[in-house]
Amino acid sequence: MYDIIIIGSGPAGLSAAIYAARAELSSIIIEKDYFGTGQIAVSEQVDNYLGIPEIGGYELGEKFREHALKFGAKIHEGEVCEITRTEGAYAVRLTDGNSVVGRCIIYAAGTSYRRLNISGGKLLGVSYCAVCDGMFYKDKEVAVIGGGDTALGDAVYLSKIAKKVYLIHRRENFRANRSLQEKIKTIDNIEAFMNSVPERIIGKERVEALDLLQNGIPKRLNVSGIFAAIGNIPNTSILEGICELDKNGYVIAGEDGITSAAGIFAAGDVRTKRLRQVVTAVSDGACCVDSAEEYLR
């Protein structure tokens, strides 16, 4: 039996593993992605992590993983399908048939991309990862849908590859940080469409165009690719009925990570909080181990 089962191997989970090791608590990380380090791995560049400016997301994720392994982190590849309470512990069952038992759980499974739910949204050429798929659109015209940090960051990245990038946002103002908003103004091949709502994607097998309404007026953009950055959905369905979730599915927990279920702590993007960034995820992992130590005592 482990002291702590950590579910998720992003910055929150890896941080928790380091702090658990330093506290001499036995732990295991359960990750569903091979050598996964969370969504940070698909970020082209991270500029706001203290002490490590201008580093690729994949590289930063690898540094986190290497640090955890150096401290003896044990990582098991598998997907959790059930969590059950036993006497003074939790049993975590995996889809491969294996089970792990721990005295408490730090749940850091992160979020998944919110899918584009319009006609044509499943055509080839609709992507949720600009860093993964951007090179397929060299010298072509593409659209990015969204108005947050991810969307504007994707537009900046794609502007170096694509001939033209249309940035489509349903509101009058972007939600992204000010530096990103100022940056896109300086890039000639990014064109913003504000107050614009995607209506349908045109194409037989692949994306050929995007129809939208801008201030209620129909427009068609002839694009070869569409990159959706319209938010995330927390990976918390497995916790339904175990601990309290808010209306959007996030685990209700404060900075200490304590949830409504004794012995379950929430870290990273899955929990209710205002700012979801690498730095807050790393902090959550540390705070959850501190709370777990007190619980285990």
C-alpha positions in Angstrom: 0.0 0.0 0.0 1.2 3.5 -0.9 0.9 6.6 1.2 -0.2 8.6 -1.8 -1.5 7.7 -5.2 -0.9 10.6 -7.6 -3.2 10.5 -10.6 -1.8 12.6 -13.5 1.8 13.3 -14.6 1.6 17.0 -15.5 3.4 19.7 -13.5 1.0 19.3 -10.5 1.5 15.5 -10.3 5.2 15.6 -10.8 5.6 18.4 -8.2 3.5 16.3 -5.8 5.8 13.4 -6.4 8.9 15.5 -5.5 7.4 16.8 -2.3 6.2 13.4 -1.3 9.7 11.9 -1.8 11.2 14.7 0.3 8.6 14.0 3.0 9.6 10.3 2.9 6.1 9.3 1.9 5.7 6.4 -0.5 3.9 7.4 -3.7 3.2 6.3 -7.2 2.1 8.3 -10.3 -0.5 6.9 -12.6 -0.3 8.4 -16.1 -2.4 7.4 -19.1 0.0 9.0 -21.7 3.3 7.4 -22.6 6.0 9.5 -21.0 3.4 12.2 -20.4 4.0 15.5 -18.9 0.6 17.1 -19.3 -0.6 19.7 -21.8 2.5 21.8 -21.3 4.2 19.4 -23.7 2.3 21.0 -26.6 3.1 24.6 -25.8 5.6 26.0 -28.2 7.2 28.3 -25.6 6.8 29.1 -21.9 7.9 32.6 -21.0 6.4 33.0 -17.5 7.9 30.2 -15.4 10.2 31.8 -12.8 13.9 31.3 -13.5 13.5 29.5 -16.8 12.5 32.1 -19.5 11.9 31.3 -23.1 11.8 27.5 -22.8 9.8 25.1 -25.0 6.9 23.5 -23.2 8.1 20.0 -24.1 11.5 20.7 -22.8 10.2 22.2 -19.5 7.9 19.2 -19.0 10.9 16.9 -19.5 12.9 18.8 -16.9 10.0 18.4 -14.4 9.8 14.6 -15.2 13.6 14.2 -14.8 13.5 16.0 -11.5 10.8 13.8 -10.2 12.6 10.6 -11.3 15.9 11.9 -9.7 14.0 11.9 -6.4 12.9 8.3 -7.0 9.4 8.9 -8.4 7.7 5.7 -9.4 5.5 6.1 -12.5 3.0 3.5 -13.9 1.5 3.9 -17.3 -2.2 3.2 -17.2 -5.7 4.8 -17.3 -7.8 5.0 -14.1 -11.3 3.7 -14.6 -12.6 3.4 -11.0 -11.8 4.8 -7.5 -13.4 3.0 -4.5 -13.1 3.6 -0.8 -11.9 0.7 1.4 -11.1 0.6 5.1 -8.8 3.6 5.6 -7.6 3.6 2.0 -8.6 4.0 -1.6 -8.4 1.3 -4.3 -7.7 2.7 -7.8 -8.5 0.3 -10.7 -6.9 0.7 -14.1 -8.3 -0.2 -17.5 -5.5 -2.8 -18.0 -6.9 -4.8 -15.0 -4.3 -3.7 -12.5 -5.2 -2.1 -9.2 -3.3 0.2 -6.8 -4.1 0.8 -3.2 -3.2 4.0 -1.3 -4.0 5.7 1.9 -4.8 8.9 0.1 -5.1 10.3 -3.5 -3.8 13.5 -5.1 -5.9 13.9 -8.2 -4.1 15.9 -10.9 -5.5 14.5 -14.1 -5.8 17.9 -15.8 -8.3 18.9 -18.6 -9.1 18.0 -22.2 -9.7 20.2 -25.1 -13.3 21.4 -25.6 -14.5 20.2 -29.0 -15.8 22.4 -31.7 -19.5 21.4 -31.8 -20.6 22.8 -35.2 -21.4 21.2 -38.6 -18.2 19.9 -40.2 -16.3 19.9 -36.8 -15.0 16.4 -37.4 -13.5 17.0 -40.9 -9.8 16.4 -41.5 -8.1 19.7 -40.9 -9.8 20.6 -37.6 -7.1 20.5 -34.9 -6.8 21.3 -31.2 -3.0 21.5 -31.2 -1.2 24.1 -33.3 2.3 22.9 -32.2 1.4 19.3 -33.2 -0.2 20.0 -36.6 0.9 23.5 -37.6 3.6 22.3 -40.1 1.0 20.7 -42.3 -0.2 24.2 -43.2 3.0 25.8 -44.4 2.1 28.7 -46.8 -1.6 28.0 -46.4 -4.5 30.0 -44.9 -5.8 28.9 -41.5 -8.2 30.0 -38.8 -7.8 30.0 -35.1 -11.0 30.1 -33.0 -10.8 31.5 -29.5 -9.8 34.6 -27.5 -7.7 33.4 -24.6 -3.9 32.9 -24.1 -3.9 29.6 -26.0 -5.7 31.0 -29.0 -3.5 34.0 -29.4 -0.4 32.0 -28.7 -1.4 29.5 -31.4 -2.0 32.4 -33.8 1.5 33.8 -33.2 3.0 30.3 -33.7 1.1 29.7 -36.9 1.9 33.1 -38.3 5.5 31.8 -38.7 4.3 28.9 -40.8 1.0 29.8 -42.6 0.5 32.4 -45.3 -2.5 33.9 -43.4 -4.0 33.4 -40.0 -7.6 34.5 -39.2 -8.2 34.9 -35.5 -11.8 34.5 -34.7 -13.4 35.5 -31.3 -17.0 35.7 -30.4 -16.6 38.8 -28.1 -15.5 42.4 -28.7 -12.3 42.0 -26.6 -9.8 39.2 -26.2 -9.4 37.5 -22.8 -5.7 36.8 -23.3 -2.9 38.6 -21.4 -2.1 42.1 -22.6 1.4 41.2 -23.9 -0.1 38.7 -26.3 -2.8 41.1 -27.5 -0.1 43.7 -28.2 2.1 41.1 -30.0 -0.6 40.0 -32.5 -1.1 43.7 -33.6 2.5 43.7 -34.8 2.2 40.6 -37.0 1.1 41.4 -40.5 -0.4 38.1 -41.5 -2.8 37.8 -38.5 -6.2 39.3 -39.1 -8.6 39.4 -36.2 -12.4 38.9 -36.6 -14.1 40.1 -33.4 -17.8 39.6 -32.5 -17.6 36.5 -34.8 -19.3 33.2 -34.3 -18.4 30.1 -36.3 -21.4 28.6 -38.0 -20.2 25.6 -40.0 -17.1 24.2 -41.6 -17.3 23.5 -45.4 -15.6 20.5 -47.0 -16.1 17.0 -48.3 -13.4 15.1 -46.4 -11.0 18.0 -45.5 -11.6 21.6 -44.4 -12.1 23.9 -47.4 -13.8 27.0 -45.8 -15.3 28.3 -42.6 -18.7 30.1 -42.5 -19.2 32.6 -39.6 -21.4 35.4 -38.5 -19.6 38.7 -37.8 -22.0 41.1 -36.0 -24.8 39.0 -37.6 -23.4 39.3 -41.1 -22.5 36.1 -42.9 -18.9 35.7 -44.0 -16.9 32.9 -45.6 -13.2 32.3 -45.0 -11.4 30.0 -47.5 -9.0 28.2 -45.1 -7.3 24.8 -45.2 -7.1 24.3 -41.5 -8.9 25.3 -38.3 -7.4 25.4 -34.9 -9.9 25.5 -32.0 -8.8 26.9 -28.7 -12.2 27.3 -27.1 -11.4 26.2 -23.5 -11.0 22.9 -21.6 -13.1 20.4 -19.8 -11.8 19.0 -16.5 -11.1 15.2 -16.5 -13.2 14.6 -13.4 -16.1 12.4 -14.5 -14.5 9.5 -12.5 -14.9 11.6 -9.3 -18.7 12.1 -9.7 -20.4 10.9 -6.5 -17.0 10.7 -4.7 -16.3 14.4 -4.1 -18.1 17.7 -4.7 -17.7 19.2 -8.2 -18.9 22.6 -9.3 -21.4 23.1 -12.2 -18.6 23.0 -14.8 -17.1 19.8 -13.4 -14.1 21.2 -11.5 -13.3 19.8 -8.1 -14.2 22.2 -5.4 -11.0 22.7 -3.4 -8.9 25.6 -2.2 -5.2 26.2 -2.3 -4.7 23.4 0.3 -6.2 20.9 -2.2 -8.7 19.6 0.3 -11.9 18.2 -1.2 -15.1 17.1 0.3 -13.9 13.5 0.3 -11.5 12.7 3.2 -8.1 11.7 1.8 -8.6 13.0 -1.7 -6.8 16.2 -2.7 -7.1 18.1 -6.0 -4.2 19.7 -7.7 -3.6 21.6 -11.0 -6.2 22.5 -13.6 -8.9 20.1 -12.2 -9.6 22.3 -9.2 -11.6 25.4 -8.8 -9.4 28.5 -9.1 -9.0 31.7 -11.0 -5.6 31.2 -12.7 -4.6 27.9 -14.4 -0.9 28.1 -15.2 2.2 25.9 -14.9 3.3 27.9 -11.8 0.0 27.4 -10.0 -0.1 23.7 -10.9 3.4 23.2 -9.4 2.3 25.1 -6.3 -0.9 22.9 -6.0 1.2 19.7 -6.1 3.3 21.0 -3.1 0.3 22.2 -1.1 -1.5 18.9 -1.6 1.4 16.9 -0.2 1.4 19.2 2.8 -2.3 18.6 3.3 -1.8 14.8 2.7 0.9 14.7 5.4 -1.4 16.3 7.9 -4.2 13.9 6.9 -2.0 10.8 7.2 -0.8 11.9 10.7 
